[in-house]
Amino acid sequence: MAVDYTVIVLYLAGMLAMGWWGMRRAKSKSEFLVAGRRLGPWMYSGTMAAIVLGGASTIGGVGLGYKYGLSGAWMVFAIGLGLLALSVFFSARIARLKVYTVSEMLDLRYGGKAGVISGVVMWAYTLMLAVTSTIAYATIFDVLFDLPRTVAIVLGGAIVVAYSTLGGMWSITLTDMVQFVVKTIGVLILLLPIAVIKAGGFAEMKAQLPTEYFAPLGIGGETIFTYVLIYTFGMLIGQDIWQRVFTARTDKVAKWGGTVAGTYCLVYALAGAVIGTAAKVLYPNLPSADDAFATIVKDELPMGVRGLVLAAALAAVMSTSSGALIACATVANNDIWSRLRGLTAGGGGEDHDEVKGNRLFILLMGIATIAIAIALNDVVQALTVAYNLLVGGLLVPILGGLLWRRGTVQGALAAVTVGGLSVIGLMWAYGILANEPVYYGLLASLAAYVIVSLATRPTDAAVLANWRARLAGQDTPEADPTTPETVPVPTTG
């Protein structure tokens, strides 16, 4: 394993080095939180794909393929569909708003008063997303170094917190591009064909496994519907995803770059399911489906290649974790703390002071994430709670604000409150992993939004006029003046 260890250590050292370089670039709030809003199509596509394809998409996607066959691709496929829908229908308008958080968008659309409540819901979602990604380190570092769970979480979490705190979105963008390349090589180019060949090819796989392993809908219609409802719609409204949209140089980059990333997700989904299906042929009696990825990598790949593929899994987890961490810190600082102190969104002093403030919040949220990850055992339940709250509480007011002019701030607040409380109550009644909470919670949120909006005075005409101007890209703050290069070339000295 010496060669594999060397590959992993060099990879982790490279992540920290990019964090240090990113610190030299992040001199303003815009640079620190949204990479100066100047990513071109290639880098935007790679980083967007990196953040949405995390440990659940890689390790979990292979596990679903092991359990259900090709239809196990539906979870990651739903993520890709959500990213495509966001990119094609909404991302251009979102990018033109020139805001930093989803709650700022809600304040622009409804005329204020929605930010703190929506910020709390979004903060809870991004925190749980960061926690679940951090827990995934334990699995990978256990395979790599046979470390105790707590030590593995602290080690992996400390690396992510370090480079995220140093350079903010610039560091995360640079590391995500490396992670995107590593994932592409490790999973698509190396692991996928090797797994199929080791399993004897598709003909042998079909001969060894039941026919339902190759049925497109074998996982079940209700499960597919739930995946679409939670993950596809979750992609439309998550702060971690929107914050990447804000990094696009232009609205066209956001639209077409995101479309490329969404298409890549669909390919990645199918690859994970095929790898899992091959693992089922090779190891039909694994104690857990989630062990399929680590087992096939450890037992079937040659030295060096094994290290690269494990680095790919690590890259998948780290990209999602770092994206969730900066989103969590951005919401905590800009939507909750600043507002509670009586500051306007985006206010609070000089750019340099804001960079220090956001850097401090990333550090604090990172420490909290590591602590919660150590104390928490059930990743699936934590992630389910996060997505149920996000979709049940925020989907309706966000999409309603983008699509329905008659929606009001009172309707938005009612939707967030009723939807969020309904989801919590229904999870208590039906169980956290049940499908009913998000179904009924979303319906309750929609009903509250429509009824209260129609029962209250329409949004002020001046607020709507400013909203339409911002959506059209008029009278919006310009990105920080820099060179036209997408990524500046680092200099020495």
N, C-alpha and C positions, 0 to 999 in steps of 0.2 A: 504493500500500500504506500510505500515511500513516494513513488511518483505521483500517485493520486493526492497524497497530502501536500506535496509541493504545489500542484495545480491549485488546490483549494486555498492554501496560504497566500500564494501570489495573487489570486483573485481578490481575497479579502483585503490584502495590502493595497491593491489597486483602488478598491472602493474608498479607503481612507485617504489615499492620495488625491483622488478626485474631490473629496470633501474639502480638503485643504485648498485645492486650486479654486473651487467654487467660492470659498470664503473671500478670495481676492476679487471676485467678480461682483459679489452681492453687496453693492454700496448704497442701494436705495430700497425702499419698500417694494417697488415694482420688480426690481431685480431679484430680491430675496423671496418673494411670495409667488411670482408668476414669470420668472426668468425674463423680465423686461418686456414681455408680450412680443417676442420676436423670434420664435422658433419657425423654421421653414418646414416644408412638407415632409422631408425625409426624417428629420429628428422628431417632429411632432408625431408622425405615424408610429415610429419605434417606441417612443416613450409612452404613448397612449396604449399601445398593445401591451407594453411591459406592466403597466399598473393594473390593468383589468385581468391579466392572466397571472394569478398568484399561486400560492400553494394549493388552494382548493381546486383550481383549474388544472394543475399539473398532477400532484399526488392524488387528489380527490377524483380528477377526471379519469386517471388510469384505474383507480379503484372501482369507479362505476362501470368502466369497461370490463373489468374482471368479473363483476357481479351480474351485469346485464348484457354484455356484448356491445355491439355497435350502437344500440340505442342509449348506452351510457354517455354518449356524446351530447345529449340534450341539455344538460346543465350548462356546459361551456358554450354550447350552441346558442342558448338563450342569452348569455352574456354578449356574444357577438351580434345577435339580432338587436339587442338594446343599444349597443354602440353604433350600429348602422343607422337605427332610427334616430338617435340623438344627432348623429353627424349630418344626415340628409335633411332632417326637418327642423332642427332647432339650433345646431351649433353656430351657424353663421350669425344668427340674431343674438345668441348668448355672448359670442366673442365681441360683438359691436357694443355691448353694454359697458365694457371697460370697468367692471367691478371686481371684487376679490372673493366674495362669498355668495352663496345662494340666498342668504338672508338679506343681503344688500339688494339683490334683484327684487325680492318681495317688497322691500321698503320702497324701491323706485316705482314698482307697479301699483302698489296700494296706498302710497302716501304715508309710509311710516307705521309704527306701532306693531308690526308683525315680526320684527327682527329678533327680539330676545327669546320669545317662545319658540320660534322655528329654529333659532340658534341652539337652544338647549337640546331639542330633538336631534338636530344634525350632529351636535357634539357627541351625544350618546352613541349615535350610529358609527361615527368615525372612530371613536375610542374603542368600541367593541371590535371593529374591523382591524384596528391596529393590534389589539390584544390577541385575536385569533391568528393573525399572521405571525405574531411573535411566538405563540405557542408552537407553531409549526417548526420553529428552529430546533426544538427538542428532538423531533423525529429525525431530521437530517443530520444534526450533530451527533446523535446517538449512532447512526450508521457510520459516520465518518470517524469519530474519535471515542466512541463508547463512553460518553460523558453522562453524569447524572443530569436529570431533567432540569433542576434549578440552575446548575452551572451552564448548561447549554442555552437556556433562555437568556441568562445574563450576558453570556458571551455574544450571542447573535444580536440581542437587543442593543448592547452597548455599541456595536459597530454601526448599526443603523442610526441610532441616536447621535453618534459622533458625527458622521458625515452629513446628516440632515441638519444638525444644529450649526455646524460650521458654515455651510454655504447655502442653506435653504434650497429653493427650487433649482438653482443652477447646479448644485451638487447632485441633487436627486435626478435631474434631467440627464446629466452626464453619466451617472452610474446606471440609470435605466437604459440608456442606449447600449452600454456594454452588456447589461443583463439581457436585453432583447437579442443581441447577437449571440450570446452564449446559449440562450434558450433555443434559438433557431437551430444552431449547430448541434447542440447536445440532444434535443428531443426530436426535431424533425429530420435532421440529416443523418444522425448516428443511431439513436436508440430505436426509432421507428423501423427502419429496414433490418437492423440486426435482430430485433425482437421477432419480426415476421419470419425471417430466415431460420432462426433458432427453433421456431414453432413448426417448421416444415413447410411454410408457404400457406397461402390462403386455402388451397385445396385440402391440405391436411388439417387446417384449423376447422374447416366446415365438416370434415369427416369425424373429428374428435368431439365436437360440441353440439348441443341441441340446436335445432333450427331457429328457435326464438332468439338465440344469440346474434342472429344476422337479420332479424326483423327490425325495420326502422322505428316501430312504435312499441317494441317489446317491453320497455320500461313502464308503460302504462299511460293512458291518456290523461288521467287526473294528475299524475306526477309531472307530465310535460306541461300541463296547464299551470300548475303551481310554479314550476321553474320560470315560465314566461312571465307570470304575474309578478314574482318576486325579483328575479334577476334582470329580465328585460326592462321592466319599468323602473327597477332600482338604478339601472345604468342611466336613465333619463334625468335623475334628480340628485344623485350623490355629490356632495361637496368635493370628494376626492377626484371624481371625473370632471366636474365643472372647472375645478382649479387647473386641470390640464388644458381644457378648452381655452381658458383665459391666457395660456402661454402662446397661442397661435399668433403668427405675425399678421395675418389678415383673416377675414371671414372665409375666404376661399380655402386657405390652408386648413382651417378648422373643419370645413365641410369635406373636402376631398381627402385630406390626410386622415381624418377620422374614418372615412369610408374604407380606405385601404387597411387601417388597423382592424376594423370590424370584420373585413373579409379574411384577414389573417387569423382572427379568432375562430372563425368557422373551420378553417383548415386545422388549427391547433386542436379543436374539439374532436374532430374525426381521428386525428393522430393519437390522442390520448386513449380514445375508445379502442382503437386497433391494438395499441400496445397492451392495454388491459386484457383484451381478448386473447392475445398471444400468451400472456402470462397465465391465463386460465388453462391453456393447453399444457404449458410447461410445469405449472405448480397448481394442480387442481384442488388441493386441500389446505390452502393457507388459512390460518386462524382468523385473519381479518383481511377484507378486500383492500384496505388502505395499506397493507404491507406489500401489495403487488409491485409497486414502483421500486421500492428499495430492494426487494428480493431479486427482481430481474436485473437490476443494475449491478448489484453486488455479485451475483452468480454467473451472469452471462456475458458481461462486457470485459474486454481486455484491459490490461493495466494502462493507465493514462486516459484512455477513453472513459473509463469508469469515473475517474476524477472529474473530467469535463462534464459528464452528464449529471453527476452529483452537484457540481457547481451550477449547472442549469437549474436544478431544483432549488438550490439555495438562492439563485438569482430571482426565480419566480416569487419566492416568499419575500425576499428583501425589497423587491420593487413595489409590491402591494403594501408592505408594512411602512415603507418610507413615505409613500403617497398618502396613506391613511394618517400617518403621524403629522405631516405638515398640514393636512386638511383639518385635523383635530385641533392643532395649535392655532391655526388661522381663525377658526370659528371661536375657540375659547377666548382669544385675545380681542379680535375685531368685533365679534357679534355679541359677546357676553360681558367680558371684563370692561372693555371700553365703554359700552353702553351703560353698564351699572355705575360707572364712574361719571356718567353724564356727558360723555364725549360722543360726537357724531361718528358714524361709520367712516373709517378712513382718516379720522382726525387723530390728534394726539401729539403734535410736535413735529420736530424736524425729521426728515427721512432717516438720518443716521440713528436718532433715538428710536424710531419705529423699528428699524432693523434689530437693534439690541433688544427691544421688547419682544418682538416675534421670535428671536433666537432664544430668549429666556423661556418663552412659552413652549417651544419645541422641546427644550431640555426638561421642563417640568412634566409635560405630557408624556415624554419618553420614559421618565422615571416611573410615573404612574402606570404606564402601559406594562412595563417589566414587572412591577409589583403585582398588578392584577393577574398577569399571565402566570406568575408563579403560584398564586392562590387558586386560580381557576383550573378546573380539570375538563369540563365538558365544552369543547370547542363548538360543536354543532348547535347546542342550545344557545350559546352566546351569540353566534352569528345569526341564528334564526330570530332571536329577540331584536337584534340590530336591524335586520332587513324588514321585519314586521312593523317596527316603529317608523322606519323611514318611509315605506310605501303607504302604510295605513295613515300616517300623520301628515306627510308632506306632498305626496304625489298630486292630490287634487288641487290644493292651492297653487302649486307651482305650474302645473299644466293649465289649470284654469286661468291663471294670470296671463299665460302666453296665448291662450286660445279664445277666451271669453271676456269681452269688454265689460260685461255687466257685473262681473265679480267685484266684491268690495272687501275692504280690510276686515270688516266685521265677519263676513263670510269666510275669509281666509283663517282668521283666528278661531272661529267656530269649527272649521274643518280640521285644523291641527289639534285642537283640544278634544273634540268628540272622537276623531279617528284614533288619536293616540290612546285615550282612555279606554275606548272600545277594544282596541287590540290588547291592551294590558289585561282588561277584565276577561276577555275571551281566552287568552292564553292561560289564565288561572282556571277557567272553567273547563276548557277542552284539553289543556296540556300544551306545553310550549311548542312541541313539534307538530301539532295538529295543523291542518290546512285552513280550518274554519276562521281562526282569528284574523288572518289577513283578508280573507274573502269578505266577511261581514264588517270588519273594521273599515275597509275601503268603501263599502257601500254606505256606511254610516257617515263617513267623512264627506262623500259626494252629496248625500242628502242635506247635511248641515250646511255645506257650502252654497248649494243652490237656494235653499229655503231662506237662509239668513241674508244672502246677497240680494235676493228679490224683495226681502222685507225691509231693507235698509236703503238709505239714499245712495244713488250711484256715486262712484268715485269722482272726485273733483275734476272738472274739465282741464284745469291747468296741470294736474298730476298726470292725467292721461296724455296730454300734449307733450309733456316732457318725456314720458315713457316712450311714446312713438318716435320722438326725435332720437332718443338713445338707441332704440332698436334699429333705426335707420343709419346709425353711425354719425349722427349730427351732434355737435356740441359735446363731444366726449373727450376726456383727457387723453392726450397723446402718450404713447409709450415713451419711456426715457430715451433721449437722443443718444444714439450710439452709431457705430459703424454699421453698414448694411449687411455685414456678414451674419449668417445664422448663428454660428458659434465662433467667438473670437479665438484666434490661435494664441495659446499661452506664450508669454515671453519670459526670458530669464533675466536675472539681475535685479 
